Amino acid sequence: MDETTAVSALAALAQKTRLETFRVLVKHEPQGMPAGEVARLVGVPQNTMSAHLAVLARAGLITGDRQSRSIIYRADLSRFRELTLYLIKDCCGGNAELCAPLLTDLTPRCAPADASEHA
């Protein structure tokens, strides 16, 4: 990811409704959601949501897939991964032990639930 792309993505997320929209779409991966449902969950009118979704799509953070009369929106997790890696690329000047707390905080949120918890 280059600097211009990173700035565009960060600018798209630097607005309360768009940040909340992106987080809602991340929670609903991989199935995605129609725009109307996202608007309902975020609490904004559908026409306002359309404008926010367009900004996020132009920044490459979400994709839209037409299914019949609806567009199903999904977070582009690979682009989000690229953005995250861009931000931490030179984490702590290559001093791995300084980055360990960050990795520790991220891992439990992304790891599958322990099967023994569901037994």
C-alpha positions as CSV (number, residue, x, y, z in Angstrom):
1,M,0.0,0.0,0.0
2,D,1.3,3.4,-0.9
3,E,0.9,6.6,1.2
4,T,-1.8,8.1,-1.0
5,T,-4.0,5.0,-0.7
6,A,-3.4,4.9,3.1
7,V,-4.4,8.5,3.5
8,S,-7.5,8.0,1.4
9,A,-8.6,5.0,3.5
10,L,-7.8,6.8,6.8
11,A,-9.7,9.9,5.6
12,A,-12.7,7.7,4.8
13,L,-12.7,6.3,8.3
14,A,-12.1,9.7,9.9
15,Q,-15.9,10.4,10.2
16,K,-18.1,8.9,12.9
17,T,-20.9,7.4,10.7
18,R,-18.4,5.9,8.2
19,L,-16.3,4.4,11.0
20,E,-19.4,2.9,12.6
21,T,-20.5,1.6,9.2
22,F,-17.2,0.0,8.5
23,R,-17.2,-1.7,12.0
24,V,-20.8,-3.0,11.4
25,L,-19.7,-4.5,8.1
26,V,-16.6,-6.1,9.6
27,K,-18.9,-7.7,12.3
28,H,-21.1,-9.1,9.5
29,E,-18.3,-10.8,7.5
30,P,-18.4,-12.8,5.3
31,Q,-22.2,-12.6,4.5
32,G,-22.3,-8.8,4.2
33,M,-25.4,-6.6,4.5
34,P,-27.8,-4.6,2.3
35,A,-27.5,-0.9,2.5
36,G,-30.9,-0.5,4.1
37,E,-30.0,-2.8,7.0
38,V,-26.7,-1.0,7.5
39,A,-28.5,2.3,7.6
40,R,-31.0,0.9,10.2
41,L,-28.3,-0.4,12.4
42,V,-26.3,2.8,12.3
43,G,-29.4,5.0,12.6
44,V,-29.1,7.2,9.5
45,P,-31.4,7.7,6.6
46,Q,-30.8,5.4,3.6
47,N,-29.8,8.3,1.2
48,T,-27.3,9.5,3.8
49,M,-26.0,5.9,4.1
50,S,-25.6,5.7,0.4
51,A,-23.2,8.6,0.4
52,H,-21.2,7.2,3.2
53,L,-21.0,3.8,1.5
54,A,-19.8,5.5,-1.7
55,V,-16.9,7.2,0.2
56,L,-15.9,3.9,1.8
57,A,-16.1,2.1,-1.5
58,R,-13.9,4.7,-3.3
59,A,-11.3,4.3,-0.5
60,G,-11.4,0.5,-1.2
61,L,-12.5,-0.4,2.3
62,I,-15.8,-2.0,1.2
63,T,-17.2,-3.7,-1.8
64,G,-20.8,-3.9,-3.1
65,D,-22.2,-6.9,-4.9
66,R,-25.6,-6.5,-6.7
67,Q,-28.0,-9.4,-5.8
68,S,-31.3,-8.9,-7.6
69,R,-32.6,-5.5,-6.5
70,S,-30.2,-5.1,-3.5
71,I,-26.5,-4.3,-3.2
72,I,-24.8,-6.4,-0.5
73,Y,-21.9,-4.5,1.1
74,R,-18.9,-6.2,2.6
75,A,-15.8,-5.0,4.4
76,D,-12.7,-5.6,2.3
77,L,-10.7,-7.3,4.9
78,S,-7.7,-7.7,2.7
79,R,-7.5,-4.0,2.1
80,F,-8.0,-3.4,5.8
81,R,-5.1,-5.8,6.5
82,E,-3.0,-3.8,4.0
83,L,-3.8,-0.6,5.8
84,T,-3.1,-2.0,9.2
85,L,0.2,-3.5,8.0
86,Y,1.1,-0.1,6.4
87,L,0.5,1.6,9.8
88,I,2.6,-0.9,11.8
89,K,5.2,-1.7,9.1
90,D,8.1,-0.3,11.0
91,C,6.7,-1.0,14.4
92,C,9.1,-0.1,17.1
93,G,12.0,0.2,14.7
94,G,12.2,-3.6,14.2
95,N,12.4,-4.2,18.0
96,A,10.0,-7.2,18.1
97,E,9.5,-7.3,21.8
98,L,8.1,-3.7,21.8
99,C,5.4,-4.8,19.3
100,A,4.5,-8.0,21.2
101,P,1.7,-6.3,23.3
102,L,0.0,-5.1,20.1
103,L,0.1,-8.6,18.7
104,T,-1.1,-10.1,21.9
105,D,-4.1,-7.7,22.0
106,L,-5.0,-8.5,18.4
107,T,-4.7,-12.3,18.5
108,P,-7.6,-13.2,20.9
109,R,-10.0,-11.0,18.9
110,C,-9.3,-12.7,15.7
111,A,-8.7,-16.3,16.8
112,P,-11.5,-18.8,16.6
113,A,-13.2,-19.6,19.9
114,D,-11.8,-22.4,21.9
115,A,-13.9,-25.6,21.1
116,S,-13.8,-26.5,24.8
117,E,-15.9,-23.4,25.7
118,H,-18.7,-24.8,23.6
119,A,-18.7,-28.3,25.0
